[in-house]
Amino acid sequence: MAKANLDLIFYLNGLKPVPIDTRFVLLVKKYSCKFVFENKLKMNCPCCSGKTYEECCKPYHTGEKHAPTAEALMRSRFSAFAIPNGEYLMETTLPGKRKLHNKKDLQEWGEINEWTKLEIVQTPALNHVEFKAYYTDQDGNSQVHHEFSVFQKMHDRWYYVSGEFLD
């Protein structure tokens, strides 16, 4: 293997080194840990927009910009579960509803699951998004979180208000 082709060598439990190329993201879940190695400039955004993370959800996660629509906020929240970023999930929850959520639990749910795909089913109104979030749980089982979410715009920012589980 040419060293120039490698970004890093990652050792799994003392086994043979595993080369990791910048074009790929490696998610290794072992003992409730998730190790993510990424080249953020080339990484596709977890929200499945077709854009890179740098040009899609990262500006929302860093506070550089605010999501301009309820759908954009939904996508950025899915990415926040995939990264994971519990702080962002709390910040984008309507302030009056934050007491119903726990940052630690949101962060943990992002960490213990491998978030693989977001499908926007419909956006029937400006403040509603129906979506399916596909993930693999900590036991290796494929799951689908199907939700009809309500969002509210307040002071030129969109916030998550609530969601109704479907299916």
KADAHU-V928714 format. One record per pair of residues at least 6 apart in sequence whose C-alpha atoms are under 7 Angstrom apart, sorted by sequence separation. I is the first residue (numbers start at 0). J is the second residue. D is the distance in Angstrom with one decimal. If there is no record, write none. Layout:
I:J:D / I:J:D
This chain:
10:16:5.0 / 27:33:5.5 / 28:34:7.0 / 43:49:6.6 / 44:50:6.0 / 58:64:5.4 / 59:65:5.4 / 66:72:5.1 / 79:85:7.0 / 122:128:4.6 / 135:141:4.5 / 136:142:6.8 / 151:157:5.6 / 152:158:6.2 / 9:16:5.7 / 10:17:6.4 / 26:33:6.2 / 27:34:5.5 / 43:50:6.0 / 44:51:4.9 / 59:66:6.3 / 121:128:6.0 / 122:129:6.2 / 134:141:5.9 / 135:142:5.8 / 150:157:6.6 / 151:158:5.3 / 8:16:5.8 / 9:17:5.4 / 26:34:5.7 / 43:51:4.3 / 44:52:4.0 / 79:87:6.7 / 89:97:6.6 / 121:129:5.2 / 134:142:5.3 / 150:158:5.4 / 151:159:6.6 / 8:17:5.7 / 9:18:6.7 / 26:35:5.3 / 42:51:5.5 / 43:52:5.6 / 79:88:6.6 / 120:129:5.3 / 133:142:5.9 / 134:143:6.4 / 150:159:4.6 / 151:160:6.5 / 8:18:5.1 / 25:35:5.8 / 41:51:6.3 / 42:52:6.1 / 119:129:6.2 / 120:130:5.0 / 133:143:4.6 / 149:159:6.4 / 150:160:5.1 / 7:18:6.4 / 8:19:6.5 / 24:35:6.7 / 25:36:5.8 / 40:51:6.7 / 44:55:6.6 / 119:130:4.4 / 120:131:7.0 / 132:143:5.6 / 133:144:6.4 / 149:160:5.5 / 7:19:5.9 / 24:36:5.8 / 44:56:7.0 / 76:88:6.1 / 118:130:5.6 / 119:131:6.5 / 131:143:6.2 / 132:144:5.0 / 149:161:5.4 / 5:18:6.1 / 6:19:6.0 / 24:37:5.2 / 39:52:6.5 / 40:53:6.0 / 89:102:6.1 / 118:131:5.1 / 131:144:5.5 / 132:145:6.5 / 148:161:5.8 / 149:162:6.0 / 5:19:6.0 / 6:20:5.7 / 23:37:6.8 / 39:53:6.4 / 117:131:5.9 / 118:132:6.4 / 131:145:4.4 / 148:162:4.1 / 5:20:5.4 / 6:21:6.2 / 117:132:4.7 / 130:145:5.8 / 131:146:6.5 / 147:162:5.4 / 148:163:6.4 / 4:20:6.6 / 21:37:6.5 / 22:38:7.0 / 59:75:7.0 / 86:102:6.3 / 116:132:6.0 / 117:133:6.3 / 130:146:5.6 / 146:162:6.1 / 147:163:5.1 / 21:38:5.4 / 85:102:5.3 / 116:133:5.0 / 129:146:5.7 / 130:147:6.6 / 146:163:5.5 / 147:164:6.5 / 85:103:6.8 / 115:133:5.6 / 116:134:7.0 / 129:147:4.2 / 146:164:4.5 / 22:41:6.5 / 56:75:5.2 / 114:133:6.2 / 115:134:5.2 / 128:147:5.8 / 129:148:6.1 / 145:164:5.9 / 146:165:5.4 / 85:105:5.4 / 114:134:4.3 / 128:148:5.2 / 145:165:5.3 / 85:106:4.3 / 113:134:5.3 / 114:135:6.6 / 127:148:5.6 / 128:149:6.8 / 145:166:6.6 / 84:106:6.1 / 112:134:6.4 / 113:135:5.1 / 127:149:4.8 / 83:106:6.1 / 112:135:5.7 / 113:136:6.5 / 126:149:5.8 / 127:150:6.2 / 112:136:4.7 / 126:150:4.9 / 111:136:6.8 / 112:137:5.7 / 126:151:6.1 / 83:109:5.2 / 111:137:5.5 / 60:87:6.2 / 83:110:6.2 / 46:74:5.2 / 81:109:5.9 / 46:75:6.8 / 80:109:4.4 / 46:77:6.1 / 46:78:5.4 / 81:113:6.9 / 45:78:5.2 / 81:114:5.2 / 45:81:6.6 / 69:125:6.7 / 69:126:5.7 / 69:127:7.0 / 70:128:6.3 / 96:160:6.7 / 93:158:4.9 / 92:158:5.1 / 93:159:5.7 / 91:158:5.0 / 92:159:4.6 / 93:160:5.5 / 91:159:6.1 / 92:160:6.2 / 47:116:6.5 / 46:116:6.9 / 47:117:6.1 / 46:117:5.7 / 33:110:6.4 / 31:111:6.1 / 69:150:6.1 / 72:157:6.8 / 69:157:6.2 / 68:157:6.8 / 65:156:6.5 / 66:157:6.7
